[in-house]
Amino acid sequence: MGRLRVYELAKLLGMSSKELLNELEELGIDAKNHMSILDESTVNVLLELYSEEEENVKVKKGKPKKKDVEKMEELMEEEEREKKSRKSIVITSDKMVLKDFAKLLNLPVSKIIQDAFMKGIILNPNQELNYEKMKEIAHNYGCKIERKGEETKVEIEDPLKKLEEYYENLYLEKEDELTYRPPVVTVMGHVDHGKTTLLDRIRKTRVAEKEEGGITQSIGAYQVVYNGKKITFIDTPGHESFTEMRARGAQATDIVILVVAADDSVMPQTIEAYNHAKNAGVPIIVAINKIDKPNANVEKTKQDLVSKLGLVPEEWGGDTIVVPISARTGEGVDELLDMVLLVAEMNEIKCYPKGRARGVIIESRMDKSRGPVASVIIKDGILKPRDYFVTGNTFGRVKAILDENGRNKKEAHPSDPVLILGFEELPDMHSMLYVVESLNEAKRIVETVKEREKRAERKHISLEELFERMQKEGTKVLKLILKAETQGSLEAVRRTVERMRVEEIDIEVIHAGIGSITLSDVMLADAADAVIIGFRVKPDAKAIAEAEKEKIQIRTYTVIFDLVEDLKKALQGMLEPEIVEEYTGKGVIKKVFNIGKVGKVAGVQLLEGYVTRDSKIRIYRNNEEIYEGKLESLKHYKNDVSRMDAPQECGMKFEKFEDFKEEDELRFYTVKKVQKELKFISQEKGGD
């Protein structure tokens, strides 16, 4: 039942509007007169409240009209259908605090309290509920509860998956309304083969003149117009980012341009870049760059493409588009863009151009004046200011949409690269952004996502998962259940396992027995969170079924050597890793700049290696350390960057330190965790 006016609900309940207004006042519900509108939740609460009375919603004087009774029955049937379609939850205790129970129901605790108050029941967030009370509350929201196991098992639907399915269905249902969108291109290749030069060349020659004078923004992508058609370039690629985006289900790239220098040919990073693109299933265009160099050898480069990558150029009878270019002079760049448009046309890159937008976050950062901001490439729909959105771990409302020139946009269309302001928290890079209908929907989705993340941890562990479990819970005990075919082999396995005593870790055999692995063994493993090891025995059918259901791992072996090797791997993973420093590069301060409100910035010449935005820094003067800390910012000219390699120059601002001078030396390093080696405890003399 939807919203109703007071007089309409009074008619359904068989009372006068005045009587209902008096009842509403007693319940604390604001309704000024018979024309006041009651929201859906209030209507449902009142219908349920009066349906429980002895007369079962009869008029105080006479019976309701037949059509009103039919309408009421229809309402109750609809409500019952809705309740049946909702989820079931499993609880593990007969008692639970209300605020915790509200989380299981995926409802705000305030809503449960308010709804109860409307029924004359007073609840508070920290009130302890018994089983019957939980059952009653769950029933009110269409949920069933059961008692089982040692851990709450609640299946919560993935709301982000549902949002993605919405667009998948949209593509199927409205295929006739899909339109072509500009291709999104990522340029990849070996370091120093000319990726940045190519991107700069395309940007300088193809960005529309009307955009001149804008303040360039670092948004990780830009759009050009070529032959009247738009192409979007991601200008901060990186193989890791490319793959992480795919891993998150947020494929942004439609086409990859693989840059190979004609003087170097195929190099290790060329192969790596190709493998990333190949695994993504993205069309690849090869740009053989630096053809203006005297030692350029285009034919040899093509031969290496065939022998090392299996990419056969079209002119050699293959299906790989290969375009010789010079990013420095511009030769061949127009032909390369022609090929991009051709490949886009052949692959029919389409979108749904209307309605709610979705996009891919390619960069995110904390802006000092704007707060959390993110660079987004729109995939479908139209993004507008004031739209509510969710993106994995956070939500927000669009405060502003900026293009790469810092100009406000009234709306963003498919393949547009834009900077979005209005995030509640810093969003995850490479995740999907979805526009939703309301703030409440956005909050509910993010709460559900976070709850799913909490519950995503499997209760039981496999040998491969022990390290992760140890880090989370601090456990350093490996619990085992041993089963073998004979007493002799059981004792042999047990002695072998118990001899594997390791510093910092205990191995506890909680049960050892002869015969096949049974349901009883699995139930014990369930209770103790153990791994079952069988030597020359197999689990029976019931054990297999229960183990699959409860995610208990059963390992079986016929050779002791294999068992020992697996246990060593598990124990290795449980060791606390050592923290080590890894040197990455060095540089020298060549210039000190005083920049207004920003403060002092160091102009640095990198001498060797590299520095990243997350690098640790040590500063030396006359071979004495004067500072140890980290970067506040790393810039190449005016742009924020994530990494710089020698022999480039860059600008650095250090965290809480400005007492640096010209010729101060810098050392860059990262802190890494390195797995320790196993140290077995020697057995005492006379022992087994």
N, C-alpha and C positions, 0 to 999 in steps of 0.2 A: 504494500500500500504506500502510495506516495504522500505528498503533503496535502493537508486538508484544512479548510476553514473551520472555526469553532462550531458554527451552526451545522456543518456537514457531519462532523464527528458526533455532535450531540444527537443528531438524527439517527446515526448508526447505533449509538449506545442507548437510544430510547429514553432520552431525558431532554429537558429544555436547555436552551443555550445558557440561560441564567444559572441553572443548576450546575452545568458543566464549568462555567466561569468561576463559580464559588469553589468547586473541587480543584480547579487549576490553581487558584490562589492559595489554597491550603498546601498544595504540593510545591509551591514556590515557582510555578511556571508563569512567565509573563504573557498575559493575553488581555488586551485592553477591552475588546468587545467581540460581538458574535462574528465579525468579519475578519478577525485576526487569523493569520495563517500559522498553523502548527507544522513543524518540520517532521520528516518521515520517522525519525527515531522516537520523537515524542508521541506521535500517533500510535506507533507499534507498542510502546510501553503502556499507554492508556488502554488500548484494546486488550492487551494481555492482563493488565491489572483488573479490569472489570469483568473479563471472561472467567476469572477465578471466583467471583462472588456466587453466592448460593443460587440466585435467580438466573445466573449465566447470561448476563446482558439482556435481561428482559426489561421492558419499560416498567416504571414503578406503577403506572396506571395502564393496564392492558398490555397486549403483546405487540411487538414490532410488526410492521407491515411485511408481507411475504417477500417483496423485492429487497427489503433491507436485510432480512434473514439470509437470503441468497447471496447478497453482497458480502455479508459477514463470513459466511461459509467459504466463499471464494477467496476472501482475504486470508482466512486461516489455512486453507489448503495451499495457497501460494507461499505462506510463511513456512509451512511444514516442508514443502518441497525445497525451499531455500536451505532450511536447516539440514535436511538429509544430504544435500550436496556439499556441505562443509566438511572440514577435516576431523579426524580423530587424533587424540593425543594420548600418550602413555605416560603415566606418572609412576614414581618408584617409592613414594612415601604416602602415608595416610594423613600427613600434616604438611602444610606449606604456607609460607607468608603470602599475603594477597599480592604484593608487588611482584613477587617471583612468579606466581601463578598467572598474573596478567601477561608476563613475557611469554609464557607457554602458549597462551591464547592469541599472542600477537596483537594485543589491544592495549591502549593507554590505561593505566590504572585509574586515572581520573574519570574515564568513561564508565568503568565498572562501578565506581563509587557513586557517580551522578545517577546512573540508571537505577542502582539499588535505592538511593535516596527517594527517587520518584515513587518507589514502592513502599516507602516508609521504613526502609532498612538502613541502619547506619553502619558504614564500614570505614576502616582506615587502612592506609597502605601497609602498615606493619602488623596488621591483625593476622593471627594464625588461623587458618581454615582447616577443618577436618575433611575427611573424604566426602561425606554427604554434602557438605557446603560447596566443595569444589565441583561436585557433580551437578549441583543445582545451578551454580553460576555458569558452568560450561554449557549446560542445556539452554540457558537463556541466549547464548550466542551460537546456537546450532552446532555445538561440539559434543563429541562423546569422549569419555575418559576411561582408561583401563589402568589397572595396577599390574606392573610386570617388571622383572629384572632389577638390576642395581643402578641403572642409569636412565635418565629421562630420554626417551627416543621420540622426537617430534619431527615429523616430516614437514618441512616448510618449503613451499614452492619458491623457485627462483624467479623473482619479479623481473629481473633484467632479461632472463631468458624469454619470459612472456612478452616483454617489450620488443625483443628481437623477432619473435615469432609473429608479432603484429605486422612488422614490415614484410616478412616473408610471405604472409598471407595476402598482404596488400599487393605485392608483385604478381601473385597468382590471380587474385580476384579482379584487379584493375589493370590487366596487361595492356589493354587498349589505351590507357591513359599515361603509360610510361613514356618518357621523352629521353633523348640523348643528352648527356651532360658532358662538360669538358673533362678530358682525361687528367688524372693526377699522376705525375711522373716523379720517380726518384732516380737520382743519378748516383751510381755506385762504381767502385773500382779501386785499384791499388793507390796507395798514397803517392802524391806527386805526379800522378798521371793526368792531372788537369781538370778534375771534377769542379773545383771552386772556380777556376778560370772560365770554364764552360758556362756555369750558372751565372757568373757575373756578365759574361758576354751577352747571353740571352736576355738578361734583365735590362742591361743598359740599352740594348738596341730594340727591344720589343715592348717595354712598358709604355702604355699610352701616354702621349705628351700631356694630356689634361691632368695627369697625376703629378706633374712637376711642381716643386715647391712644398710638397707635403713633408712631414717629419717622418723619416723612415723608422719603422718599428721592427724589432727583432721578433718576428712571429713564427719563424721556422718554415715559412712557405710564401710564395708570391704567385701572382697570376699575370700572364702575358697574353697579348692578342697578336695572332699571326694569321694572315689572309682572312681576317674577319672572324676568326674562331679563337676561343679562349683555351689556354693550356695552363694548368696549375703545376708548379714545381715545388717539391719539398726540398728546401735548401740546407737542411741539417740532417742528412741521412744517417749513415753509420749502420753497419751490419747488425749490431746488437739491437738497436732500436727497431730496425726493420723486422727482425724476428720476434722481438718481444711484443710488438704490435700485433703480429699474427697470432702469437700464443694467447693473447687476451681476446682473440676473436674480433680484433679491430683493424682489419686490413684496410689501409688507406690508399695504397698504391695500385694503380691500374697498369702501368707500364714501367719497366726498368730500362734506363740507358746505362749500359755497361761501358765505361770508358777504359780504353786500352791504349797506352802510349806506343806510337810507331817505332820509337827508338829503344824501348824497353821490352816490348811485347808482353806476353802473358806472365804475370808475377804471382807469388803466393796469395796476396790479397785479392787479386783478380779472380783466382779460383774460388776463394772463400766467398766473395761477393756473388759470383755466379751460382754457387750452391745454395745460397740463401734465396736468391731469386727463383731458381729452379724449384726448390722445395715449396715455395709459395704459389707455384703455378702461374706466375706473372709473365706476360709476354716480354721478351728481351730484345732490345735493339743495341747492336754494338757500334760504338763510335770510336773509330781508330783515330786518336788525337795526335797532335804534334807532327803532322805531315809536312810542316814548313821547315823542320829541322834537317840539317844536312845528312845526318846519319839515320834518317827515318827509313824504315823498310816495311812498307805496307804488305807486300806479298808474304814475307816471312811471318808477319803478325797474323795474317789470315791462316797460314799453315799451322801456326801454334794454336789458333782458335779451334781448328779441327782436331789436332793431335792431343791437346791437353784438356779441352772442354767438350769436344764432340759437337761444336757449333760449325755447321757447314754453310758458308755464305751462299746467298741466292745465285750469284753469278757462277758458282761452282756446282750448281744443281741442288743446293740445299734449301732450307726454308728460313735461314737466319738473315735478317736485314743488317747489312754492314755498311756504314757510311764513313768514308775518310773525311776528317775535318781538321781544322786548326782553330782551336778556341782562342788563340792569341790574335790571329788576323781576321777571324770570322769566316774563313773559307769553309764551305760545306755545311755551315750551321743551318742555313735556310733549308737545305735538302734534308738535314736531320729532323727539323721541325715538320717538314712535309711527311716524313715517314712516321712521326709520332701521330699525326692526324690520320694517316692511312691505317695504322694499326688500331687506333681508337675506333675508326669506322668499321673495320673488319671484326672487331671484338664486340661491337654493339654495346658500348658502355652506357647504361641507362639508369634512370632514377625515377622516383615518384615525386613530381615537382611541387605538389600541393600539400596542405595540411601540416601536421606537426613535424618538426625537424628532428633529424638524428645526425650525428657527426662523430668524427674521430678526434680525440685529443692527441696532438702531436708534441706539444710542449706544455709545461706548467711551471709557474714560478711565483714567488712571493714578491710583489711589487711594494716598495716602501710607502708610496702614496695611495695606491689603489687596492692593496690587499692581494688576495689570491687571484691570479689571472691565468688564463689558458689559451693556447693557440688551437684552433679547431678547424678542420676541413669538413664542411657540410656534405653529407651523403644524400639525404632526401629531405623533402619538405622545405619550409621557409622559416628561418629563425628571425624572431622579432624582439625588440626590447620589451621587457616586462613578462616574457615567457618564463614559466617555471620549468626547471629541468632537474634530472638526476644523472649522476655519472659515477656508478660504482659505490665509492665510499663517501660521497657527499652529494649535496644538492644546492640549489640556489635559484635566483631569479635574475634574468638578464638585465643588468643596469645599463650597459652600453655595448655596442658592437663596433669594433674599429678594424679598418683595413691595414695593410702593411705600411701605408703612408700616414697612419695616425688619424685618419678622417673617420668621423662617425658615419655609420651606415644605418639606414632605416630598416633594412632587412638583409639577410644573407641567404643566398640560393645555393643549390647543389654545386659542389666543387669549389665554392668560394673559400679562400683561407682567411680567417678572421681571428681577432683577439677578443675574448669575451671577459667582461667584468661582471661580478655578482655571485661568486662562489662563497659558500659558508666556510669551507675549508679548502686547503690546497688539494686539487684532484689528482688522482693517479694518472701519470702519463700513459698514453697508448690505450686508454680505455674508451668505451663508447659513451656518448652523451645523448640523452633522450629528452625531448620536451614532453611534459606531462600536463594534465588538465589543471591541477591546483597545488597549492602549497602543502595541504594535508596529504595529498597523494604522494608528493615528493618525499615528505618526511616518512610516511609509512613505508615506502619502498626502501629507503636507505636504512631504516631501523631493521627491516626484514633482512636486507643484505648483510648487515653487521651480525644479526642473530644467526644467520646461516653460516657465516664465517666462523663464529664461535663453535657451532655445533658440527662443523665440517670435520673436526678432528675425530678420527676413528678411535673407538675405545681400545681396541686390541691392537697389538703391535706385531709386525713381522720382523724377522731378523734385520732386514734392510732399513726398517724404520726406527731402530733402537736409538740411534744417535739423535734424531729429531726429538724423540720422546724424552731422552735424558736432558736435553737442553730445556725443554718446556717444564718438566716436572722435577728435575734434579735427581731422578732415580738413577742408581748405578748398580742395580741388581738385575741379573738375568735369571728369570725363573723358567725352569724346564720341567716338562713331564716326559719321562723316558719309557718307551715300550719296546720289547724285543721278543724274538721267537723262542729263546731258551734262557734258562737261568744263567748259563755260562756266558752267552753273548751279552745278556743284560749287565752282568757284573763287569765285563770288559768295557762296554760303552760307558758305564757309570765311572769306572776308574779313569778312563780317558778324559771324560768331561771334568771330573773333579781335580785332575792334575793340571788343568788349564787355569791355574790360579794367577790372576793378573792384579798388579797394583791398582788401587782405586776402584776395582770392580769385584763384586761378589757373584759367583754362580751358585744358584740354589736349585737343587733337584727337589722339587716338592712332591714328586711321586715317581715311582719306578715299578714296572710290572711286566708280566709275561703275557703274550697273546696279542691279538689284534687291537687296534685303537677303537674304543667304544664310545657310546654316547656319554657314559659316565666320565671318561677322560676329558671329553670336550667341555662338559659342564664344570669340571674342576678347573680347567684352563680358563673358562669364562669367569669364574669367581675369583681366581688368583691372578688373572691377566698374565698367563704363561704361554709359552710356545711348546707345542707337542713335537717330540722327535721319535720317529719309529725306525727301528733297525731290523730290516728284513721282515717287516710286518706292514700290513695295510689297514686303513680305517674301514669299518663296516659302513653300510649304506646310511644308517641313522646318524652315525658320527659325521659323515660327509655332509649330510643335509644340515645338521645343527651347526657345524663349523662354518659352512657357507652363510648361514643365516646370521650368526653372531660374529662373523669376521675373525674367527680363530684360525691361526696358521698351523697347519700340520706339515712337517717336513719328514720325508721318508728316505732312507739310505740303504744301500746294500754293501757299501765299502766305507770303513771307518775313516779313511783318509779324506773322503769327500765331506763327511760330517765335521771333521776337525777343521778343515779349510773354511767351511761356512761359519763355524763358531768364531774362528779367528777374525773373520770379516766383521761379524757382529760386535765383538769385543773392541775391535779397532775403532768402530764407529762410536762406541760409548765413551771413549776417552775425551776428556776436556781438551780442546785444541789449544795450542800455544799461540800467543800473540807475537808476531814478528814484524819488523819494519822492512819495507822493500824500497830501495832507492830508485827514483824514476828520472831524475834529471837535475840540472843546475842552471843558474843564470846570474846576471849581475845587474844592479840598478844603474841605469845610464842617465836618468833624469827624474827629478822630483817635481810634481805638479801640485799646486794649491788650487783646488777647484771649489770655490764658494762654499755652499752648505755641505757639499760632499766630503770635503776635507782633503788630506794629502793622499795622492796617488803616485805609485812608483811606475816609471816607465822602464820596463825590463827587457834586456836582450837575453834570449835563451841560448845557452852555450852548448848544451847536450841534452839528450833525452826529451822528456815532455813534462808538462804540468797540466793537471785537471782542476776543475772548480772545487773538487773535493779533496785535493792534495793537502797534506800536512806540510808546513813550511818551517825551516830554520834559517835565521839570518845571522851572518857572521861579519864582524868588522875586525880587521887585523887578526884573523884566525880565532877570534873569541866570539862565542855565541851570545847574541844580544836579544834574540827573540825566538820563541817556539810557539807556534799556533797554527791557524788556518786562514784561508782566504775569505774575505767578505765579498769580493767580486773579482772576476777575471774578464778582461775586455780585449777585443781586437778592434782598434779604432773605437767607435762608439757602441759597438755591438757586444752584448754579453755572449760569451762562448763557454763551452764545456771543456774544451781541451785546446792546448797550443803545443806545437812541436818545434824543436830547435831546427833551423837558426832564426825563427820568427821573433818579432818584437810584440810585446803586449803590455797592457796596463793592469796593475794589481793594487787592490786595496786590502790591507791586512786587518784581521779582526782585533780590535782594541789595541792597535799599535800604530803610531805615526812617527816615532823617533828614528827614522831611517835616513840614510844619506846616499849620495851618489857613490858608486864603487863598492857598496855593501854587496857581499856575496850571498846567494840564495841556494838552498838545497831543498829539493822536493822529494817527498816520500809518501808511501801509503802504508797503512797498517793492515796486516792480513792475519787470518787465523790459519795455522798450519797443523794438520793432524799429527798427533804424537805417535811414536812407534810403541808397539806393545812391549811391556817389560814383564816377563813371566817371573813369578816368585819361585825360587829354587825349592825343591822338595827336601824335607828333612831326612837325614840319614835314617835308613831303616824303614823308610816309608815305601809305599807301592811305587 
